[in-house]
Amino acid sequence: MIPNLTRRRFLTSVSMLAAGCATSTPPHLTESGKKLKVALVGTGVRGTSFWGKRLVDQYSDILEFVGLSDINQGRLDYALDYMNVSCPTFTDFDKMMATTQPDLLIVTTKDSTHHEFIIKGLDLGVDVLTEKPLTTDEDKCQAIIEAEKRSNKNLIVGFNYRWSPYMTKIKELLHSGAIGKLTSVDFHWYLNTYHGASYFRRWHGQMDSGGSLWVHKATHHFDLLNWWIDSDPAEVFAYGDLEHYGKNGPFRGENCRTCAHKQDCKFHWDITKSERNMKLYVENEKYDGYVRDNCLFRNEIDIYDKMSANIKYANNVVVNYSLTTYSPYEGWKIAFNGMDGRIEAWLDIPYYENMNMSQAELHAAEMDQSKDGNQVSKPIIVHKNWDKHETMNVSYDRRGHGGGDNRLQDKIFVNPDNPDPLKHAAGIRDGAMSILIGVAARRSIEQEKPIKIKDLTELQPSAKRI
């Protein structure tokens, strides 16, 4: 694919990418070299697909997997076949790192364990790429910050939504001053009863595993806000509660497969219809006991299913944000208010669009990792004060998180030293600032008061995003 992009050149470009640098790679680093040695820890659905099979399919000219690690040997065996690789597998992470000595470690484990592998990788002198969220609380975040500072390596956070052309157009409009000085934002995200409910079936439904959807899911949204607003969050005040799932359910069972309430439960999900889920999860429950089709009304669920926050930024922009997990449809709406006008944008609001896909099909399309999708146009409204509004139609590809997945990986593996004028590339500070909003929201709910971001870690909010 790109034989002139060598292992040594890639490693240098990773440093630039993590730092948000747009400088070209020095010419003396373009001599021929070996393929990039990649190790993956965490062989769940995200690890084996987006950071696994897709890398093998698209970038095998420049990289090779030298090791896979997971606590579940069955998932490791499945991953070898699904990803079409023949590298060794390890249930002992430390042994994998010592044996394979990779150039790049990709972390796609349970959110609450990200910090363990990120820190070990950095301390071993390896560049690390982690799936979002960076981690789940402020103490783990601080430990990661300290690890990167004491290492000579870099950490990249895999934020993909930024790279979508639709999201990029919003950034361009704000960056160009289309509505003057930005003053406030209204941002509302709706998870439907198909996708939203799925979080409560999985380990994400427990606070100590995923840090709640304030962190696991909303880190996407907070990263977009930080990037669009081009400032750091300074203070958060939030509300949240668990009113729909968990202990609130009218009945509960051991899991969806064996549940006696299949006929009565509108949330019943038949995992046996998915060959991939059966092979990846059900056939491997015997190794670690993880059940993928758990009851979403089980009493152990302790995260919030409704969330609302006010976020004040260091540049004085104020955001009103909400996340709903049991909406009839999946989509989002946002409005940016400026001194000179207003920008409105939305995706997948059924009554705004002529949508023929079911909610399950919409989610499947978004997660589709195919290289080429169906390009459609989506509107963004720009309204100037004392003037008529303008509708801008933006090219949009539903697949791969709005076309963001392809662009993110191409930047990392194909064009790491290309100019990045809008600062799409995300490093440790971006990852930290996005999760710290969610952590602050949790603390605000627990303590019933506003939480200052500067009190959580050593990172101090900046009026202009660093």
PyMOL commands that set and color helices and strands:
alter all, ss='L'
color gray80, all
select helices_A, chain A and resi 7-19+27-29+45-59+73-83+93-100+111-123+138-150+161-163+165-175+195-201+203-205+207-210+218-229+246-248+271-273+275-280+282-288+350-352+359-367+399-413+428-447+453-455
alter helices_A, ss='H'
color red, helices_A
select strands_A, chain A and resi 36-41+63-69+89-90+104-107+127-130+155-157+182-192+233-241+306-313+318-327+331-338+341-347+375-384+389-397+451-452
alter strands_A, ss='S'
color yellow, strands_A
deselect
rebuild
show_as cartoon
